[in-house]
Amino acid sequence: MDVDPTIAVAIIGLVGTAVLYMLQNWFTKKREIELKLYMLKAKRYEQFFKKLSEGFHTVQTEGKSTTPEFKKELGELINILWLYGSDDMLRALNTFLSSSRDGHELQKLIYFMRKDLFKNTTLKTSDIEWWRAI
């Protein structure tokens, strides 16, 4: 059975167009999902960081202890990070939580959050100084 070359070219063209369309659609969907995940991750990191900053301000500036409600809210934010954080960030979070909450461990935690969000950060942990009690 011989196939007319014109029909063969047309079929190859149609198949190629369909494959390219599907690949383009797949990559577009993939980018959309990655962007949504990035935005969600950034939001979760921001919520955690704001709450953590609030706790440090309460303890360091006001000289008060954090409330049970504060600890509950912070714990809930930490639990959510287990769904979104990178492996390095989660290891730094564990180290920070099991430490005496010192500045060096916090610097590493912030560094890995930034690295997770921005991938190519040029900052070093020693560059990060975030709390200044006013």
Stockholm file with secondary structure:
# STOCKHOLM 1.0

chainA/1-134         MDVDPTIAVAIIGLVGTAVLYMLQNWFTKKREIELKLYMLKAKRYEQFFKKLSEGFHTVQTEGKSTTPEFKKELGELINILWLYGSDDMLRALNTFLSSSRDGHELQKLIYFMRKDLFKNTTLKTSDIEWWRAI
#=GR chainA/1-134 SS CCCCHHHHHHHHHHHHHHHHHHHHHHHHHHHHHHHHHHHHHHHHHHHHHHHHHHHHIIIIISCCCCCHHHHHHHHHHHHHHHHHCCHHHHHHHHHHHHTTCCHHHHHHHHHHHHHHHHSSCCCCGGGCCCCCCC
#=GC SS_cons         CCCCHHHHHHHHHHHHHHHHHHHHHHHHHHHHHHHHHHHHHHHHHHHHHHHHHHHHIIIIISCCCCCHHHHHHHHHHHHHHHHHCCHHHHHHHHHHHHTTCCHHHHHHHHHHHHHHHHSSCCCCGGGCCCCCCC
//
